[in-house]
Amino acid sequence: MNNASPRTPASPTRLLLVAPDRPERGQLRRALQARGHDVQASHDPRAVDDAPRRGMHLLLLDPRVEPARPGRTDAWWRLRRLREQHRQLPVIVLQPASDAIDRSVAYEMGADAVLDPRADPRELQAQVSALLRRTCGPLAAPPERQVPASTGADGQLQFGGW
């Protein structure tokens, strides 16, 4: 069941960004807002629990927001619980310079994508747009900037001068 609020051409997609580092959180938020998204940012891991109820279309989660400690809830536990109750909400896990094992763990816990939070904003937007298209339909992603294609003098197809 997808509890995300319906998306219309006049309403932006609602993204929840949960990350511990304030400057990093601000940078990600600004990059996503520049692409037309309504971004709610938080350092509180409990925000993950409320994402479906708040009508979020996508969750970006940095598991460092709530490190694993014996006998305590952690970000991975919250992600697993979210997946059990709301399978349709897309999740991007933000892991800095993760290796194959870290990425595998993230996918096993329920991530749809894994991305370094310092990745190029275009890559971040591409991941967000791809997940939103698959889960919310064509209106979910902000309109992409159209790059004109042309044929160069050598007959090769060129995009935006490339």
Phi, psi and chi 1 to 4 in degrees:
 res  aa     phi    psi   chi1   chi2   chi3   chi4
   1 MET       -  129.6  176.2  168.6   83.7      -
   2 ASN  -102.0  112.1 -169.9   -6.8      -      -
   3 ASN   -90.9    2.8  -71.6  -14.5      -      -
   4 ALA   -62.7  142.9      -      -      -      -
   5 SER   -66.4  148.6   58.6      -      -      -
   6 PRO   -62.5  147.6   10.1  -13.6      -      -
   7 ARG  -104.9  131.4  165.3  105.1  163.9   91.9
   8 THR  -119.7  164.4   65.4      -      -      -
   9 PRO   -56.3  -27.6  -24.9   32.8      -      -
  10 ALA   -87.4  -11.3      -      -      -      -
  11 SER  -109.3  133.4   67.3      -      -      -
  12 PRO   -75.4  160.1   26.9  -31.5      -      -
  13 THR   -71.4  145.2   51.3      -      -      -
  14 ARG  -103.5  117.1  -63.3  175.4   47.3   90.3
  15 LEU  -115.0  140.9  -49.0 -179.1      -      -
  16 LEU  -111.2  124.2  175.6   61.2      -      -
  17 LEU  -112.9  117.1  167.8   61.7      -      -
  18 VAL  -118.9  110.8 -178.1      -      -      -
  19 ALA  -150.5  148.1      -      -      -      -
  20 PRO   -81.1  -28.4   29.8  -34.2      -      -
  21 ASP   -89.0  113.9 -174.6   65.5      -      -
  22 ARG   -58.9  -49.8 -179.2 -178.7 -142.3  141.2
  23 PRO   -62.0  -41.0  -21.2   30.2      -      -
  24 GLU   -64.2  -43.1 -162.1  170.5   84.3      -
  25 ARG   -60.8  -43.5 -162.7  170.6   54.7 -118.9
  26 GLY   -64.6  -40.8      -      -      -      -
  27 GLN   -64.7  -45.1 -177.2  179.0    3.3      -
  28 LEU   -63.7  -42.7  -69.4  166.5      -      -
  29 ARG   -60.4  -47.3 -177.8  179.7 -169.6  174.8
  30 ARG   -62.6  -41.0  -73.9 -173.5  -62.2  -82.8
  31 ALA   -61.8  -41.2      -      -      -      -
  32 LEU   -75.1  -37.3  -67.8  163.6      -      -
  33 GLN   -65.0  -34.6  -74.4  174.8  -31.1      -
  34 ALA   -62.8  -22.1      -      -      -      -
  35 ARG   -95.7    9.8  -60.0  -63.4  -67.4 -172.0
  36 GLY    94.9    8.7      -      -      -      -
  37 HIS   -88.2  149.0  -60.5  -68.7      -      -
  38 ASP   -91.2  107.7  174.6   12.1      -      -
  39 VAL  -109.2  121.4 -178.1      -      -      -
  40 GLN   -99.7  123.2  -54.0  -66.6  -45.3      -
  41 ALA  -114.3  143.2      -      -      -      -
  42 SER  -150.3  152.0  177.0      -      -      -
  43 HIS  -102.0   -2.7   68.0  -78.9      -      -
  44 ASP   -91.1  115.0 -173.5  -11.7      -      -
  45 PRO   -62.5  -20.6   18.2  -26.3      -      -
  46 ARG   -66.1  -16.5  -66.9  174.0  -64.5 -173.4
  47 ALA   -61.6  -28.5      -      -      -      -
  48 VAL   -59.0  -41.5  171.6      -      -      -
  49 ASP   -62.7  -30.6  -56.0  -25.3      -      -
  50 ASP   -94.0   -4.6  -66.6  -27.7      -      -
  51 ALA   -53.1  -50.6      -      -      -      -
  52 PRO   -63.8  -41.4  -22.0   33.4      -      -
  53 ARG   -64.0  -30.4 -176.3 -176.7   57.6   75.9
  54 ARG   -86.1    4.6  -67.1  172.0   55.4 -160.5
  55 GLY    73.8   30.2      -      -      -      -
  56 MET   -72.7  145.0  -64.4  -62.5  162.7      -
  57 HIS   -93.8  -21.8  -63.8  105.5      -      -
  58 LEU  -159.4  146.5 -176.1  137.5      -      -
  59 LEU  -116.9  132.0  168.8   65.8      -      -
  60 LEU  -112.0  119.2  -63.5  110.7      -      -
  61 LEU  -126.7  124.6  173.5   64.1      -      -
  62 ASP   -99.0  113.3 -174.8  -30.7      -      -
  63 PRO   -64.7  -13.2   18.7  -26.8      -      -
  64 ARG   -68.8  -10.5  -62.4  173.1  -61.5  168.0
  65 VAL   -64.4  -25.9   75.4      -      -      -
  66 GLU  -147.5   85.6 -169.0  172.6   25.2      -
  67 PRO   -63.5  153.3   -6.3   12.8      -      -
  68 ALA   -69.5  131.8      -      -      -      -
  69 ARG  -140.5  141.9  -74.6  178.6 -106.4  175.1
  70 PRO   -54.3  130.8  -23.1   31.9      -      -
  71 GLY    74.7    8.2      -      -      -      -
  72 ARG  -122.8  155.1  -54.5 -111.3  -12.3 -121.1
  73 THR   -68.5  144.1  -58.6      -      -      -
  74 ASP  -133.0  175.4   65.9    7.8      -      -
  75 ALA   -62.2  -35.5      -      -      -      -
  76 TRP   -65.7  -40.2  -64.1  120.8      -      -
  77 TRP   -61.0  -44.1  179.1   85.4      -      -
  78 ARG   -62.2  -40.5  -70.6 -177.1 -167.9  -77.9
  79 LEU   -65.1  -44.7  177.8   55.3      -      -
  80 ARG   -59.8  -44.3  -77.3 -169.1  -50.3  -90.1
  81 ARG   -64.6  -41.1 -169.9  172.8   75.4 -175.0
  82 LEU   -59.1  -44.0  177.4   73.8      -      -
  83 ARG   -64.2  -36.8  -83.1  -66.6  179.4 -123.8
  84 GLU   -63.6  -34.5  -71.2  169.6    3.7      -
  85 GLN   -98.6  -27.5  -61.6  170.3   -0.1      -
  86 HIS  -141.1   78.6  -55.5  -78.9      -      -
  87 ARG   -66.8  -25.6  -67.0 -171.6  177.7  -86.1
  88 GLN   -83.2  -16.4  -63.2  -56.9  -46.2      -
  89 LEU   -72.3  115.6 -178.7   67.1      -      -
  90 PRO   -70.3  144.9   14.7  -17.4      -      -
  91 VAL  -131.6  128.3  177.0      -      -      -
  92 ILE  -108.4  122.2  -63.4  175.4      -      -
  93 VAL   -91.7  129.6  167.8      -      -      -
  94 LEU   -98.4  110.8  -57.3  168.6      -      -
  95 GLN  -130.3  119.2  -75.7 -168.9  -46.9      -
  96 PRO   -67.4  131.7   13.1  -15.4      -      -
  97 ALA    39.8   49.5      -      -      -      -
  98 SER   -74.3  149.3   61.3      -      -      -
  99 ASP   -97.4 -178.3   61.6   17.0      -      -
 100 ALA   -59.9  -37.4      -      -      -      -
 101 ILE   -66.7  -45.1  -67.4  172.8      -      -
 102 ASP   -60.6  -44.2  -68.7  -22.9      -      -
 103 ARG   -64.7  -40.4  -71.5 -171.4  -56.3  -87.1
 104 SER   -61.7  -42.8  -64.1      -      -      -
 105 VAL   -60.7  -44.5  167.8      -      -      -
 106 ALA   -59.8  -44.2      -      -      -      -
 107 TYR   -65.7  -40.4  -72.0  121.1      -      -
 108 GLU   -64.9  -30.0  -71.7  173.0   10.5      -
 109 MET   -81.0  -12.8  -65.3  -64.0  165.4      -
 110 GLY   127.6    4.5      -      -      -      -
 111 ALA   -69.0  144.2      -      -      -      -
 112 ASP   -91.7  -25.4  -65.9  -62.9      -      -
 113 ALA  -152.8  155.3      -      -      -      -
 114 VAL  -128.9  131.6 -179.5      -      -      -
 115 LEU  -144.5  141.3 -167.7   64.4      -      -
 116 ASP   -70.0  130.6 -171.7  -48.7      -      -
 117 PRO   -63.6  -16.1   14.4  -21.7      -      -
 118 ARG   -94.6   11.6  -63.3  172.6  -57.4 -113.2
 119 ALA   -63.5  160.7      -      -      -      -
 120 ASP   -56.9  135.0 -174.0  -71.2      -      -
 121 PRO   -55.7  -28.8  -24.0   32.0      -      -
 122 ARG   -67.5  -37.3  -69.6  172.8  -67.9 -162.2
 123 GLU   -67.7  -41.3 -176.7  178.9    4.2      -
 124 LEU   -58.5  -49.0  172.4   64.7      -      -
 125 GLN   -63.8  -37.4 -179.7   56.1   43.1      -
 126 ALA   -63.1  -42.8      -      -      -      -
 127 GLN   -63.4  -46.7  -74.6  -79.6    4.7      -
 128 VAL   -59.8  -48.9  168.0      -      -      -
 129 SER   -61.3  -42.7  -66.4      -      -      -
 130 ALA   -62.8  -44.6      -      -      -      -
 131 LEU   -67.0  -39.8  -72.5  170.3      -      -
 132 LEU   -67.3  -37.7  -70.1  172.7      -      -
 133 ARG   -60.8  -40.5  -85.2 -167.4  -50.3  -89.9
 134 ARG   -72.9  -29.8  -76.3 -167.8  -69.5 -104.4
 135 THR  -104.5  -31.7   57.7      -      -      -
 136 CYS  -113.5   -7.6  -62.0      -      -      -
 137 GLY    94.3  179.7      -      -      -      -
 138 PRO   -65.0  -23.9   19.8  -27.7      -      -
 139 LEU   -78.8  -12.7  -68.0  175.9      -      -
 140 ALA   -70.2  -33.4      -      -      -      -
 141 ALA   -93.6  138.9      -      -      -      -
 142 PRO   -59.8  153.2  -16.6   24.6      -      -
 143 PRO   -58.3  134.1    1.0   -1.6      -      -
 144 GLU   -81.2  148.0  -64.4  -63.9  -36.4      -
 145 ARG   -69.4  126.7 -174.6  174.5   59.8  125.2
 146 GLN   -81.7  128.0  -63.6  -64.3  -43.3      -
 147 VAL  -103.3  120.2  178.2      -      -      -
 148 PRO   -67.8  139.4   20.7  -26.7      -      -
 149 ALA  -101.9  144.0      -      -      -      -
 150 SER  -146.4  170.6   60.2      -      -      -
 151 THR  -107.5  127.0  -55.3      -      -      -
 152 GLY   -75.7  176.9      -      -      -      -
 153 ALA   -61.3  -27.7      -      -      -      -
 154 ASP   -88.8    4.9   58.1   -1.1      -      -
 155 GLY    85.9   -0.2      -      -      -      -
 156 GLN   -81.3  142.6  -63.7  -71.6  -39.7      -
 157 LEU   -72.8  132.4 -167.4   57.3      -      -
 158 GLN  -123.5  144.5  -63.0  177.7  -22.1      -
 159 PHE  -122.6  118.4  -64.4   90.8      -      -
 160 GLY    56.1   36.0      -      -      -      -
 161 GLY    88.4   -1.8      -      -      -      -
 162 TRP   -93.6      -  -71.8   83.4      -      -
